[in-house]
């Protein structure tokens, strides 16, 4: 077994190395522990001796590591326990929750051979969604006359089909109406002088000429 088995995610049924500090009761690290037991319990079963034996110390630092075999990792939860005969030594207990090979496991794509990994950004996602919807968001400007608080016309639209935009919404993007929205309850093409007429749910005031809007 090698240090490469010290993965951030312990996987069920796969060899695993983990590191841990061993403390004394005064909070200091226990260097060169005289280990009396190095054991694991699998899914609440009885403790058994680890195949790797006593934990290995990194120099004389009080930091240790232990290697567990694939068979020892064949459980949903493994509890590692180590005890020592040294004065004031504490008992080490470390739970290890394994990931199933059939569940979603975080991976390092660069380590797996990818040279470039695209990072996720909520802003990028929003821009992407906006770009996808851009073809369905239709801008326009209110015509200079015939507006009420339930009707307006726009030369930006020349669609000839009656009620083509019915069921969609108007969102005002300028002037006194900015920020208000209203549902489109009817649409008809005005042949002279070639513009679209929109019937909308009542808004707070007569729609001013020149007001910009989008249909969403």
C-alpha positions, 0 to 999 in steps of 0.5 A, spaced: 500 500 500 502 507 498 501 514 500 496 514 494 491 510 497 490 516 502 484 519 498 479 524 501 473 519 500 474 512 503 471 507 498 467 501 500 471 495 499 477 499 497 484 499 500 485 506 504 490 509 508 488 515 513 492 519 518 491 522 525 494 525 531 494 521 537 493 526 543 495 525 551 490 527 556 494 534 557 492 536 549 499 534 547 501 530 541 503 523 544 510 521 540 512 514 539 506 511 542 507 504 545 501 501 542 497 496 545 491 495 541 490 497 533 483 495 531 477 496 527 469 495 528 465 494 521 458 496 522 458 495 529 461 488 530 466 486 535 473 489 534 478 485 531 486 487 530 488 491 524 492 487 519 497 492 518 498 492 525 500 498 529 499 505 526 506 508 523 508 514 526 511 520 521 518 521 524 517 522 532 511 527 531 505 524 534 502 524 527 500 517 525 497 513 519 494 506 518 493 502 512 486 498 511 485 492 506 480 492 501 476 487 506 477 491 512 474 497 508 468 492 506 463 496 511 458 502 511 462 504 517 468 502 520 471 505 527 478 505 528 481 504 535 488 505 538 490 504 545 497 505 548 500 504 555 504 510 555 502 515 561 496 520 560 495 517 553 488 517 550 484 512 546 484 514 539 477 512 536 476 514 528 469 513 525 470 512 517 464 512 513 465 509 506 462 511 499 459 506 495 462 504 488 455 505 485 453 512 488 456 519 486 463 519 488 467 526 488 473 525 483 479 529 481 478 530 473 485 532 472 488 526 476 484 522 471 487 525 465 483 531 463 488 537 462 482 542 462 477 542 467 471 547 467 469 550 473 462 552 475 460 559 476 452 561 478 454 567 473 456 563 467 450 559 468 445 565 468 448 568 462 447 561 459 440 561 460 439 568 458 442 566 452 438 560 450 432 564 452 434 570 448 430 568 442 424 568 446 424 575 449 421 580 444 423 587 445 418 593 443 416 600 444 409 603 445 406 607 439 405 614 440 397 613 440 391 609 442 394 607 449 390 606 455 391 602 461 388 595 458 391 596 451 397 599 447 400 598 440 407 597 437 410 598 431 415 593 433 410 587 432 407 585 425 405 578 427 398 577 423 396 571 427 390 573 431 392 572 439 399 570 437 402 573 443 396 571 448 398 568 454 405 571 455 407 577 459 409 584 458 414 587 462 416 594 462 423 596 461 423 604 461 419 610 464 413 610 469 411 603 468 418 600 469 418 594 473 411 593 472 408 587 468 402 584 465 399 578 462 397 579 455 389 577 454 389 578 446 393 580 440 390 583 433 394 586 427 392 593 425 393 593 418 394 601 417 399 603 419 402 596 420 403 594 427 401 590 433 395 591 438 396 588 445 390 587 450 393 586 457 390 586 464 389 592 467 395 596 469 396 602 474 396 608 468 395 609 461 401 606 458 406 612 455 408 613 448 415 611 447 415 606 453 420 600 452 418 593 454 419 586 453 414 580 451 416 574 456 
